[in-house]
Amino acid sequence: MKDENLKQTVEIDSKDKNDYLFILNHDILPVIDICLVARNICLSDFLEKMKYKFPIFCEIKSLIVSGIRCGKIKHASEFSASPLDSFMYLKEKGIMLPQNLTRMVDSFLESMQNNLEIKKSRSRDSYLDLEIRKFEPVLIAVLKTLLDLYPGYPKDKLMHLKPIQEYAKGNLRSPTAISDLITEIEGKNRAGGNKNKKKIQQIEEGILEQWKEKISS
């Protein structure tokens, strides 16, 4: 026997039977529990929980299982699923949830959307440590100067010079980050191919000795 009221408003008591915030904070819950919450039935009601094990009471349950199978609901198995995904899917299918639950689901979604928009709008620099951001203009200026003075000098050697590591606080950055900055500054100007050892030796002979303290061996 199919539930005639499946797409109608679930009867809602004046007092909510469950703690919706606590429920929505779960990544995974038993599908039966999600069904009970959707119907505003107390999760501790053992008799109602047992009813959901039988087909006559499983219309909402079958929808959730369908959502799991088509990949719209995150799940650990067909018997446990994401409560937030499940309630969103039920709403999409026209199931009316308890009013306060609906408000809370909508609030969760709005918060997630806002966080996503903030993340997209943030610049790369905003993710950097304050000390790194403070010295980045200095680091870029020093890199540009040394690249002008010593064009063609290998990046893995240049980045270890004292002006970069100490004066411009390059020691706060990873070698990969400094290498990326050099690539941004040079663009496609750096010559490819094998490194000319003789040319590198000539460049190093012209570098101030006090700058070489940070050159890696």
Rosetta blueprint (number, residue, H / E / L):
1 M L
2 K L
3 D L
4 E L
5 N L
6 L L
7 K L
8 Q L
9 T E
10 V L
11 E L
12 I L
13 D L
14 S L
15 K L
16 D L
17 K L
18 N L
19 D L
20 Y H
21 L H
22 F H
23 I H
24 L H
25 N L
26 H L
27 D L
28 I L
29 L E
30 P E
31 V H
32 I H
33 D H
34 I H
35 C H
36 L H
37 V H
38 A H
39 R L
40 N L
41 I L
42 C L
43 L L
44 S L
45 D L
46 F H
47 L H
48 E H
49 K H
50 M H
51 K H
52 Y L
53 K L
54 F L
55 P H
56 I H
57 F H
58 C L
59 E H
60 I H
61 K H
62 S H
63 L H
64 I H
65 V H
66 S H
67 G H
68 I H
69 R H
70 C L
71 G L
72 K L
73 I L
74 K L
75 H E
76 A E
77 S E
78 E L
79 F L
80 S E
81 A E
82 S L
83 P H
84 L H
85 D H
86 S H
87 F H
88 M H
89 Y H
90 L H
91 K H
92 E H
93 K L
94 G L
95 I L
96 M E
97 L L
98 P L
99 Q H
100 N H
101 L H
102 T H
103 R H
104 M H
105 V H
106 D H
107 S H
108 F H
109 L H
110 E H
111 S H
112 M H
113 Q H
114 N H
115 N H
116 L H
117 E H
118 I H
119 K H
120 K H
121 S H
122 R L
123 S L
124 R H
125 D H
126 S H
127 Y H
128 L L
129 D L
130 L H
131 E H
132 I H
133 R H
134 K H
135 F H
136 E H
137 P H
138 V H
139 L H
140 I H
141 A H
142 V H
143 L H
144 K H
145 T H
146 L H
147 L H
148 D H
149 L H
150 Y L
151 P L
152 G L
153 Y L
154 P L
155 K H
156 D H
157 K H
158 L H
159 M L
160 H L
161 L L
162 K H
163 P H
164 I H
165 Q H
166 E H
167 Y H
168 A L
169 K L
170 G H
171 N H
172 L H
173 R L
174 S L
175 P H
176 T H
177 A H
178 I H
179 S H
180 D H
181 L H
182 I H
183 T H
184 E H
185 I H
186 E H
187 G L
188 K L
189 N L
190 R L
191 A L
192 G L
193 G L
194 N L
195 K L
196 N L
197 K H
198 K H
199 K H
200 I H
201 Q H
202 Q H
203 I H
204 E H
205 E H
206 G L
207 I L
208 L L
209 E H
210 Q H
211 W H
212 K H
213 E H
214 K H
215 I L
216 S L
217 S L
